[in-house]
Amino acid sequence: MLQKIKTWALRRYYRIISARAWKGQHSTIHWGAVEISSATGQPIHGRLYNASGGAERPLVIYFHGGGWVIGDLQTHHPFCLALSEHADCTVIAIDYRLAPEHAYPAAADDCLTAVRWIADHIADFGPSNGKLVIAGDSAGGNLAACTCLALDGALREQVAGAALIYPAVDHYTAAHASYEERATGQALTRSLMQWFWDTYLAGKAGDERVFPLRASNLAQMPPTLLVTAEFDPLRDEGIAFAEKLGADGVEVDYRHFADAAHGFACSEGPNADHRQLLDMHAQWMRSLG
């Protein structure tokens, strides 16, 4: 019962602070609902954001953050609007299943299913150059990396890049120093991140599919934009992931935000760091061709 109450309260709180942070912001981007077929018999829902100039860019598939537990399409709606508008690209945000109602591997399965389905139907969506970028923040960054590593064959060739914003790529038991140094003092604390992992895994040990930093096939990652924030328990695992990708021959554009906290991109509204991230993302998208 306490788990249900905490989950409900955090989901409501996350929606409220997101709405407050983005109050008064407007966009001209057109958006609407998407339904994706899945093997569960229940469709995976999403939102499609269309930019007028998207024909020259890859289509971005976006996985929201929120610890696999509390985020949703609504909490990340303003960010997806801003991303589509600023990078002039088509974006599809995915409403994957959340824990604790649906523990691992439900979210990972939904994300992989969504990418495969969208790739097969890419001509049915807004303008794009036929390529994909798989993106996400925090837990969504984890899902984006895990999805890229699970792809094979022609679909892997269709993915032009991965955009990972302060991603969760390792378990808290790995004892990265930032879990101690940034245990408190920002919205994402060490204890909250530990609760997210425990809720998502629900007692399962996890494997390479859950922890990208431990994956043995990192060389198959596409060109990657990876962002970390200073005030973030996930800081050091993100840095380690960027270094490991580079060592495995992956083209990595790594950026660290020295004055920012976890959540700055999507949850704090249009501050200076958020705008710098959008500029960076747009430039990186253009470099993919």
C-alpha positions as CSV (number, residue, x, y, z in Angstrom):
1,M,0.0,0.0,0.0
2,L,2.8,2.5,0.9
3,Q,4.4,1.7,-2.5
4,K,1.2,2.6,-4.3
5,I,0.8,5.8,-2.3
6,K,4.3,6.9,-3.0
7,T,4.0,6.2,-6.7
8,W,0.8,8.0,-7.0
9,A,2.1,11.0,-5.1
10,L,5.3,11.3,-7.1
11,R,3.5,11.0,-10.4
12,R,1.1,13.8,-9.4
13,Y,4.0,15.9,-8.1
14,Y,6.0,15.4,-11.3
15,R,3.1,16.5,-13.5
16,I,2.5,19.6,-11.3
17,I,6.1,20.8,-11.3
18,S,6.4,20.2,-15.0
19,A,3.2,22.2,-15.8
20,R,4.4,25.0,-13.5
21,A,7.9,25.1,-15.0
22,W,6.5,25.5,-18.5
23,K,3.5,27.7,-17.8
24,G,3.0,30.4,-20.4
25,Q,5.2,28.7,-23.0
26,H,3.7,28.3,-26.5
27,S,4.7,26.5,-29.7
28,T,3.5,26.5,-33.3
29,I,4.3,22.8,-33.7
30,H,1.4,20.5,-34.6
31,W,1.1,17.4,-32.6
32,G,-1.3,14.5,-32.2
33,A,-1.8,10.9,-30.9
34,V,-0.1,7.8,-32.3
35,E,-1.0,4.1,-31.6
36,I,1.6,1.4,-32.1
37,S,0.7,-2.2,-32.4
38,S,2.4,-4.6,-29.9
39,A,2.5,-8.3,-29.1
40,T,0.7,-7.7,-25.8
41,G,-2.5,-7.0,-27.6
42,Q,-2.6,-3.5,-26.1
43,P,-1.4,-0.6,-28.3
44,I,1.6,1.5,-27.2
45,H,0.5,5.1,-27.2
46,G,2.6,8.0,-28.3
47,R,2.6,11.6,-29.5
48,L,3.7,12.8,-32.9
49,Y,5.2,16.3,-33.2
50,N,5.6,17.6,-36.8
51,A,8.0,20.3,-37.8
52,S,7.7,21.8,-41.3
53,G,11.4,21.4,-42.2
54,G,11.8,17.8,-40.9
55,A,12.4,16.3,-44.4
56,E,16.1,17.1,-44.0
57,R,16.4,15.5,-40.6
58,P,16.1,12.0,-39.0
59,L,12.9,11.3,-37.2
60,V,13.5,11.4,-33.4
61,I,11.9,8.6,-31.2
62,Y,11.9,10.0,-27.7
63,F,11.7,8.1,-24.4
64,H,10.8,10.2,-21.4
65,G,12.5,10.2,-18.1
66,G,11.0,9.7,-14.6
67,G,12.8,6.7,-13.2
68,W,10.7,4.2,-15.2
69,V,8.0,5.0,-12.7
70,I,6.7,8.6,-12.7
71,G,7.2,10.3,-16.1
72,D,4.7,10.2,-19.0
73,L,3.8,12.0,-22.2
74,Q,2.4,14.9,-20.4
75,T,5.5,15.6,-18.2
76,H,7.7,15.7,-21.3
77,H,5.2,17.3,-23.7
78,P,6.8,20.8,-23.5
79,F,10.3,19.5,-24.0
80,C,9.2,17.4,-27.1
81,L,7.5,20.5,-28.5
82,A,10.7,22.6,-28.0
83,L,12.9,19.8,-29.4
84,S,10.8,19.5,-32.6
85,E,10.6,23.2,-33.1
86,H,14.3,24.0,-32.3
87,A,15.8,21.1,-34.3
88,D,13.2,21.4,-37.0
89,C,12.5,17.7,-36.9
90,T,9.7,15.2,-36.5
91,V,9.5,13.7,-33.0
92,I,7.5,10.7,-31.7
93,A,7.3,10.4,-27.9
94,I,6.6,6.9,-26.6
95,D,4.3,6.1,-23.6
96,Y,6.0,2.9,-22.5
97,R,4.6,0.9,-19.6
98,L,5.7,2.0,-16.1
99,A,6.7,0.2,-13.0
100,P,5.6,-1.0,-10.4
101,E,2.5,-2.0,-12.4
102,H,4.8,-3.3,-15.2
103,A,8.3,-4.0,-14.0
104,Y,11.3,-4.8,-16.2
105,P,11.4,-5.8,-19.0
106,A,8.0,-4.2,-19.9
107,A,9.4,-0.7,-20.6
108,A,12.4,-2.1,-22.6
109,D,10.1,-4.3,-24.6
110,D,7.8,-1.5,-25.4
111,C,10.6,0.8,-26.6
112,L,12.1,-1.9,-28.8
113,T,8.7,-2.7,-30.3
114,A,8.0,1.0,-30.9
115,V,11.3,1.5,-32.8
116,R,10.7,-1.5,-35.0
117,W,7.1,-0.5,-35.8
118,I,8.0,3.1,-36.5
119,A,10.8,2.1,-38.7
120,D,8.4,-0.1,-40.7
121,H,5.9,2.8,-41.0
122,I,8.2,5.8,-41.2
123,A,6.7,7.1,-44.4
124,D,3.3,7.4,-42.6
125,F,4.6,10.1,-40.2
126,G,5.7,13.6,-40.7
127,P,8.6,14.6,-42.8
128,S,12.0,13.0,-42.3
129,N,15.0,11.8,-44.3
130,G,14.1,8.1,-43.6
131,K,16.6,7.8,-40.8
132,L,16.0,7.6,-37.0
133,V,17.5,9.1,-33.9
134,I,16.7,7.3,-30.7
135,A,16.7,9.7,-27.7
136,G,15.8,10.0,-24.1
137,D,16.6,11.6,-20.8
138,S,17.5,9.8,-17.5
139,A,15.6,6.5,-17.4
140,G,14.6,7.3,-21.0
141,G,18.3,7.7,-21.8
142,N,18.7,4.2,-20.4
143,L,15.9,2.9,-22.6
144,A,17.3,4.7,-25.7
145,A,20.8,3.1,-25.2
146,C,19.4,-0.3,-24.4
147,T,17.2,-0.1,-27.5
148,C,20.1,0.8,-29.7
149,L,22.1,-2.1,-28.4
150,A,19.3,-4.5,-29.0
151,L,18.9,-3.6,-32.7
152,D,20.4,-5.7,-35.5
153,G,20.6,-5.9,-39.3
154,A,19.0,-3.3,-41.5
155,L,17.3,-1.5,-38.7
156,R,20.5,-0.8,-37.0
157,E,21.7,0.8,-40.2
158,Q,18.6,3.0,-40.3
159,V,19.5,4.6,-36.9
160,A,21.6,7.7,-37.6
161,G,22.3,8.6,-33.9
162,A,21.4,8.3,-30.2
163,A,20.8,11.3,-28.0
164,L,21.3,10.5,-24.3
165,I,20.5,13.2,-21.7
166,Y,22.0,12.4,-18.3
167,P,21.2,8.7,-18.8
168,A,21.1,6.0,-16.2
169,V,23.5,3.4,-17.5
170,D,24.6,1.5,-14.4
171,H,23.1,0.2,-11.1
172,Y,23.6,2.1,-7.9
173,T,25.6,-0.8,-6.4
174,A,28.4,0.1,-8.8
175,A,29.3,2.8,-6.3
176,H,30.1,5.6,-8.7
177,A,31.5,8.6,-6.7
178,S,28.8,10.9,-7.7
179,Y,26.2,8.8,-5.8
180,E,28.0,10.0,-2.7
181,E,29.0,13.5,-3.8
182,R,25.5,14.3,-5.1
183,A,23.5,12.2,-2.8
184,T,21.3,15.2,-1.8
185,G,20.8,18.8,-2.8
186,Q,19.0,18.4,-6.0
187,A,15.6,17.0,-7.2
188,L,17.1,13.6,-8.0
189,T,18.7,12.3,-4.8
190,R,20.6,9.0,-4.2
191,S,17.7,7.5,-2.3
192,L,15.2,8.4,-4.9
193,M,17.3,6.9,-7.7
194,Q,17.8,3.7,-5.6
195,W,14.0,3.5,-5.2
196,F,13.5,3.9,-8.9
197,W,15.9,1.1,-9.7
198,D,14.4,-1.2,-7.1
199,T,10.9,-0.5,-8.3
200,Y,11.8,-1.0,-12.0
201,L,13.8,-4.2,-11.5
202,A,11.3,-5.6,-8.8
203,G,13.9,-8.0,-7.4
204,K,15.4,-9.0,-10.8
205,A,19.2,-9.0,-11.0
206,G,19.3,-7.3,-14.4
207,D,21.8,-7.9,-17.2
208,E,23.6,-6.2,-20.1
209,R,20.2,-5.2,-21.5
210,V,19.5,-3.1,-18.3
211,F,23.0,-1.6,-17.7
212,P,24.4,-0.3,-21.0
213,L,27.7,0.6,-19.3
214,R,28.3,-3.2,-18.9
215,A,27.3,-4.1,-22.4
216,S,29.8,-6.1,-24.5
217,N,28.6,-4.8,-27.9
218,L,29.0,-1.0,-27.4
219,A,30.8,-0.7,-30.7
220,Q,27.4,-1.1,-32.5
221,M,26.1,2.1,-30.9
222,P,25.4,4.8,-33.5
223,P,27.0,8.3,-33.3
224,T,26.0,9.5,-29.9
225,L,25.3,12.8,-28.3
226,L,25.7,12.3,-24.5
227,V,25.0,15.0,-21.9
228,T,25.8,15.0,-18.2
229,A,25.0,17.4,-15.4
230,E,27.2,18.3,-12.4
231,F,24.6,18.1,-9.7
232,D,23.4,14.6,-10.4
233,P,24.0,11.1,-8.8
234,L,24.2,9.8,-12.4
235,R,27.1,12.1,-13.4
236,D,30.0,9.7,-13.2
237,E,28.3,6.8,-14.9
238,G,27.4,9.1,-17.8
239,I,31.0,10.2,-18.0
240,A,32.2,6.6,-17.9
241,F,29.8,5.7,-20.6
242,A,31.0,8.4,-22.9
243,E,34.6,7.3,-22.3
244,K,33.8,3.7,-23.0
245,L,31.9,4.4,-26.1
246,G,34.8,6.5,-27.4
247,A,37.2,3.7,-26.6
248,D,35.1,1.3,-28.6
249,G,35.2,3.5,-31.6
250,V,31.9,5.1,-31.4
251,E,31.6,8.7,-32.5
252,V,30.7,10.6,-29.3
253,D,29.8,14.2,-28.9
254,Y,30.0,14.6,-25.1
255,R,28.9,17.7,-23.2
256,H,28.9,18.4,-19.5
257,F,26.8,21.1,-17.9
258,A,28.9,22.3,-15.0
259,D,26.2,24.4,-13.3
260,A,23.2,22.2,-14.0
261,A,21.3,19.6,-12.0
262,H,19.6,16.4,-13.2
263,G,16.4,17.4,-14.9
264,F,17.5,20.7,-16.3
265,A,16.7,19.8,-19.8
266,C,13.1,18.8,-19.4
267,S,11.8,19.6,-15.9
268,E,13.0,23.1,-15.1
269,G,11.5,25.1,-17.9
270,P,13.3,27.2,-20.6
271,N,16.3,28.3,-18.6
272,A,19.7,29.1,-20.2
273,D,21.1,25.5,-19.9
274,H,17.9,24.1,-21.5
275,R,18.3,26.6,-24.4
276,Q,22.0,25.7,-24.8
277,L,21.0,22.0,-24.9
278,L,18.5,22.6,-27.6
279,D,21.1,24.6,-29.7
280,M,23.5,21.7,-29.2
281,H,21.0,19.1,-30.2
282,A,19.9,21.0,-33.3
283,Q,23.5,21.4,-34.4
284,W,24.2,17.7,-33.8
285,M,21.1,16.7,-35.8
286,R,22.3,18.8,-38.7
287,S,25.7,17.0,-38.5
288,L,24.1,13.6,-39.0
289,G,23.0,14.6,-42.5
